[in-house]
C-alpha cells in the first residue's frame, strides 16, 4: 500500500455478514513515530466495504505494520472474532520521493559488490553503510564470497522466502 493513495476493497465473510457484524482493521507498527491506524468497514449488503481516502492515507508513516482484522457483533458488541492477521507494508508517498530506494538491503549490497568486481567502483567507494550496517571489502575472494551470500538472499526474496528445489536425475552413460 502506497501512502497517499486511496485504499478500497470489499470483504465477503459468509459467517459474519455485514448486517450482523462490523468489520474492523487495526494496524500497529513497532515504530514509535507511527500512530495506530484503525479502520471500520461499512455494510454493502452482506459484504463489508473498506474505504480510506488518499488524504487520510497520506498521514500514514511508512513501514511494516501488523494488520489485524476482526468482527464485532452489532447487536450486543460483546462478541468479537479475529478474521485476518498479516503483515502490511506502507510505502512512502511516491510523489514526495523522487529518489525512492525500492531495492532491498540484499539487492543494494549485491549491486555494490558487483560494481566493485566489474571495476565500475573503486574499493574506496565500496566502503559504505546502509541501514546501520557497514561493509569494507578486503580481497576479491572476500567480495566473491559475500556476493554469493547476497545472491542467495536476493533469490530467496524473489521466491517469497522459499528455497528452490533442484531436481537431479542420474543416467548411466552408454
Number of C-alpha atoms within 10 A of each C-alpha: 14 17 22 21 16 16 15 10 11 14 16 14 15 9 8 19 20 24 16 14 25 20 28 19 19 16 20 17 20 12 12 7 9 17 14 14 15 13 14 18 21 17 19 15 11 16 20 24 18 19 15 15 12 14 12 13 19 16 13 19 20 19 14 17 21 15 19 18 19 18 24 18 18 15 10 7 11 8 11 14 13 13 14 11 14 11 13 16 16 17 17 18 20 13 10 9 9 8 8 12 9 9 11 12 16 18 17 15 22 21 15 19 24 15 15 18 15 10 10 11 14 12 16 10 11 16 13 14 11 10 6 6 8 9 12 14 16 10 10 12 10 12 18 14 11 16 20 14 14 20 16 15 18 21 17 14 15 10 11 9 11 10 11 9 6 5 5 6 4 5 6 4 4 3
